[in-house]
Amino acid sequence: MLDSVIRTMEQYGPSEAIVFHDTVHTYDDLLGLVAEWREFLDAHDVVPGEVVTLEGRYSPDACAGLLALIERGAIIVPLTDLPAAKRTEFLEVAQVEVSLFPADQGPRRAHRTGVRAGHELYDGLRDAARPGLVLFSSGTTGRSKASVLDFTKVLSRYADGGRPRRILSFLSLDHIGGVNTLLHTLCHGGTVVTVPERTPDAVFSAIAQHRVDVLPTTPTFLNMVLISGAAERFDTSALGLITYGTEPMPLRTLRRLAQTLPGVRMKQTYGLSELGILPTKSRGDETLWVKLGGAGFDYRIVDDILWIKSDMAMLGYLNAEAPFDEEGYFNTQDVVEQDGEWVRILGRRSEIINVGGEKVYPSEVESVLLELPEVAEVTVSGRPSPVTGMVVRAVLQPAVPCDEAELARRARAHCAERLEAFKVPALIEVSARQQHSERFKKMRSPA
């Protein structure tokens, strides 16, 4: 399967493949790096079926290394810069045999760990002579789970044709969205545009300078864009599509985006490391209803929970039981509403707050609180209560310095006007601390 990707890339030789630190790298340049990686892997005796990390930034050399490792038939564990303790945990869980470091801030390096990986999921990939992909969940509400995917199945999704796009690489290669951005773009002769830091100004400066027409990102980051005013300070005339996913989108944020960027189409995506990125169709730019599924995917809803069947589904977890049913449907734990063929994702079941038998969805309360101009970011979760079982707790990040007590009073009063009484936060805290992970996904304690 990768042979066809390489042949496709060869057709686009002098075209722009990756823009890294404002420097253009063509498809010919990228293929030259792949050739160098082949020699490097030979020199360090990296063989098919070995479990290897690929650690570093979303650089041309890292992208070329990924392609060479797929071609080699390795089992790849992409990692970004991590705290030492977290990196040690990931290496132990994945049973990493070789650590590879692209030539981002020095020469390429390889380090053998002395481990021999013997997990049964790896044995299956080796027996089938297929490359593998190990992705760790963000672990914002618990221990990170390690999904093992068959990379041949992942690649099969990019066989169909499509027009070349200039796409900003918001998510890194350690996330299914980052892998999807790279492979989708290269298979269609497009250009991946990277940014040195994921701030609203850096992202929208790159959009203006490099004529980016697709921005895949998260609702949390898009709310930061609105607060910063970056979309109004930079030229967005090339931008035609914003895709958002990984967490529920506050309706207020979506409507403000439609007003701020009236010529840009908004598309909700849905994907999990365990399943890949599903084809979706949004009902409109100012609605959260979406149509799921397409070739290779199917879904059903059982007791308001979304179950998905995917041709490219993971083989399983390295460190947890996999929630597949007997027919191969995966329990996403996402609670949904249904309107005919349209679905609205309300949030993870573990995040729903049960107040005296009434269900509260954090995203609904967050959307109301974001109507206050003084609020830059908000996270809603549940806290135990001896009376109602749970109460709603909201942590507000102010947009500007303020009287914290007065902001909390105004927030509670605003919610009382807009929400049913059981949804109004009983606990409101004002804090300047960051409320999202490095993947710009809200960090929320389970209810």
RAZI-V212683 format. One record per backbone hydrogen bond with DSSP energy under -0.5 kcal/mol. CO is the residue of the C=O (numbers start at 1). NH is the residue of the N-H. E is the energy in kcal/mol with one decimal. If there is no record, write none. Layout:
CO;NH;E + CO;NH;E
//
This chain:
1;4;-0.6 + 1;5;-1.1 + 2;6;-2.7 + 3;7;-2.4 + 4;8;-2.0 + 5;9;-2.4 + 6;10;-2.2 + 7;11;-1.0 + 8;11;-0.6 + 8;12;-0.6 + 9;12;-1.2 + 10;13;-1.2 + 12;15;-2.7 + 13;27;-0.6 + 13;28;-2.6 + 15;27;-1.7 + 17;192;-3.0 + 18;20;-0.6 + 18;25;-2.7 + 19;194;-2.8 + 20;23;-1.8 + 23;20;-2.6 + 25;17;-2.5 + 25;18;-2.2 + 26;30;-2.4 + 27;31;-2.6 + 28;32;-1.9 + 29;33;-1.8 + 30;34;-2.0 + 31;35;-2.0 + 32;36;-1.8 + 33;37;-2.3 + 34;38;-2.0 + 35;39;-1.6 + 36;40;-2.2 + 37;41;-2.9 + 38;42;-2.1 + 39;43;-2.4 + 40;44;-1.4 + 41;46;-2.5 + 42;45;-1.5 + 45;47;-0.7 + 47;50;-1.7 + 50;52;-0.7 + 50;75;-3.0 + 51;97;-2.6 + 51;98;-1.8 + 52;77;-2.9 + 53;100;-1.3 + 54;79;-2.3 + 55;102;-0.7 + 57;59;-2.2 + 59;63;-2.5 + 60;64;-2.5 + 61;65;-2.4 + 62;66;-2.2 + 63;67;-2.0 + 64;68;-2.5 + 65;69;-2.3 + 66;70;-2.2 + 67;71;-2.4 + 68;72;-1.9 + 69;73;-1.0 + 69;74;-2.3 + 70;73;-0.9 + 73;49;-2.3 + 74;76;-0.7 + 74;132;-1.9 + 75;52;-2.7 + 76;78;-0.5 + 76;134;-3.0 + 77;54;-1.7 + 79;56;-2.1 + 83;87;-2.7 + 84;88;-2.4 + 85;89;-2.1 + 86;90;-2.5 + 87;91;-2.6 + 88;92;-2.1 + 89;93;-2.6 + 90;94;-2.6 + 91;95;-0.7 + 91;96;-1.9 + 92;95;-0.5 + 97;113;-2.1 + 97;114;-0.6 + 98;53;-2.3 + 98;100;-0.5 + 99;111;-2.4 + 100;55;-2.5 + 101;109;-2.0 + 102;104;-2.0 + 109;101;-2.5 + 111;99;-3.2 + 115;117;-0.5 + 119;123;-2.0 + 120;124;-1.9 + 121;125;-1.5 + 122;126;-2.6 + 123;127;-2.7 + 124;128;-1.6 + 125;130;-2.3 + 126;129;-1.1 + 131;151;-2.0 + 131;152;-0.7 + 132;76;-2.7 + 133;135;-0.5 + 133;149;-3.0 + 134;78;-0.5 + 135;147;-2.9 + 139;142;-0.7 + 145;137;-2.3 + 145;147;-0.7 + 146;318;-2.4 + 147;135;-2.0 + 147;149;-0.5 + 148;315;-3.5 + 148;316;-0.9 + 149;133;-2.1 + 149;151;-0.8 + 150;153;-0.8 + 150;154;-1.6 + 151;155;-2.5 + 152;156;-1.4 + 153;157;-0.6 + 154;157;-1.1 + 155;158;-2.1 + 156;159;-1.1 + 165;167;-0.8 + 165;191;-2.4 + 166;213;-2.1 + 166;214;-1.8 + 167;193;-2.9 + 168;170;-1.5 + 168;216;-0.7 + 172;175;-1.5 + 172;178;-0.6 + 175;178;-0.5 + 175;179;-2.2 + 176;180;-2.4 + 177;181;-2.3 + 178;182;-2.0 + 179;183;-2.5 + 180;184;-2.5 + 181;185;-1.9 + 182;186;-2.7 + 183;187;-2.4 + 184;188;-0.7 + 185;188;-0.8 + 185;190;-2.8 + 186;189;-1.1 + 191;167;-2.6 + 191;193;-0.5 + 192;19;-2.9 + 192;194;-0.6 + 193;169;-2.7 + 197;199;-1.4 + 199;203;-2.7 + 200;204;-2.5 + 201;205;-2.1 + 202;206;-1.8 + 203;207;-2.0 + 204;208;-1.8 + 205;209;-2.9 + 206;210;-2.7 + 207;212;-1.3 + 213;240;-2.0 + 213;241;-1.7 + 214;168;-2.2 + 214;216;-0.5 + 215;217;-0.5 + 215;243;-2.0 + 217;245;-1.2 + 218;222;-2.2 + 219;223;-2.2 + 220;224;-1.6 + 221;225;-2.1 + 222;226;-1.9 + 223;227;-2.2 + 224;228;-2.3 + 225;229;-1.7 + 225;230;-0.9 + 229;232;-1.3 + 229;233;-0.9 + 230;233;-0.6 + 230;234;-1.3 + 234;236;-0.5 + 236;239;-0.8 + 240;265;-2.5 + 241;215;-2.4 + 242;267;-2.6 + 243;217;-2.8 + 244;269;-3.0 + 245;219;-0.6 + 248;250;-0.5 + 250;254;-2.0 + 251;255;-2.3 + 252;256;-2.1 + 253;257;-2.2 + 254;258;-2.0 + 255;259;-1.5 + 256;260;-2.4 + 257;261;-3.0 + 259;262;-0.5 + 261;264;-1.9 + 265;242;-2.7 + 267;244;-2.0 + 270;278;-2.7 + 272;275;-1.2 + 272;276;-3.1 + 274;314;-3.4 + 276;272;-1.8 + 276;278;-0.6 + 278;270;-0.6 + 279;293;-1.2 + 281;291;-2.8 + 284;287;-1.1 + 289;283;-2.4 + 290;292;-0.5 + 290;343;-2.8 + 291;281;-1.6 + 294;297;-2.3 + 296;311;-2.7 + 297;294;-0.8 + 298;309;-3.3 + 300;302;-0.5 + 300;307;-2.9 + 301;303;-0.5 + 302;305;-1.7 + 304;336;-2.6 + 305;302;-2.4 + 306;332;-2.0 + 307;300;-2.4 + 308;330;-3.5 + 309;298;-2.3 + 310;313;-1.4 + 316;148;-2.3 + 320;317;-0.5 + 321;323;-0.5 + 322;324;-1.9 + 323;331;-2.4 + 325;328;-1.8 + 329;325;-2.3 + 330;308;-2.1 + 330;332;-0.9 + 333;349;-3.2 + 334;306;-2.4 + 335;346;-2.9 + 335;347;-1.0 + 337;344;-2.3 + 339;342;-1.9 + 342;339;-2.8 + 343;290;-2.7 + 344;337;-2.3 + 344;346;-0.6 + 347;335;-3.0 + 348;351;-1.5 + 348;352;-0.7 + 349;352;-1.0 + 350;447;-1.7 + 352;354;-0.6 + 353;355;-0.8 + 353;360;-2.3 + 354;356;-0.8 + 355;358;-1.8 + 358;355;-3.0 + 360;353;-2.6 + 360;362;-0.6 + 361;364;-1.3 + 361;365;-1.2 + 362;366;-2.7 + 363;367;-2.1 + 364;368;-1.5 + 365;369;-2.3 + 366;370;-2.1 + 368;371;-1.4 + 369;372;-1.6 + 371;373;-0.5 + 372;375;-1.9 + 374;376;-0.6 + 374;399;-3.3 + 374;400;-0.5 + 377;397;-3.1 + 379;395;-2.4 + 381;393;-2.9 + 383;391;-2.3 + 385;389;-1.5 + 388;356;-2.7 + 388;390;-1.0 + 389;385;-1.5 + 391;383;-2.1 + 392;426;-1.8 + 392;427;-1.9 + 393;381;-2.4 + 394;396;-0.6 + 394;429;-2.8 + 395;379;-1.9 + 396;398;-0.6 + 396;431;-3.1 + 397;376;-2.9 + 397;377;-1.3 + 402;404;-0.8 + 403;407;-2.5 + 404;408;-2.4 + 405;409;-2.2 + 406;410;-2.6 + 407;411;-2.6 + 408;412;-2.3 + 409;413;-2.3 + 410;414;-2.6 + 411;415;-2.3 + 412;416;-2.1 + 413;417;-1.4 + 414;418;-1.4 + 415;419;-2.7 + 420;423;-1.8 + 420;424;-0.7 + 421;424;-1.0 + 427;394;-2.7 + 429;396;-3.4 + 429;431;-0.5 + 435;443;-2.6 + 437;440;-2.0 + 441;437;-2.6 + 442;444;-0.8
//
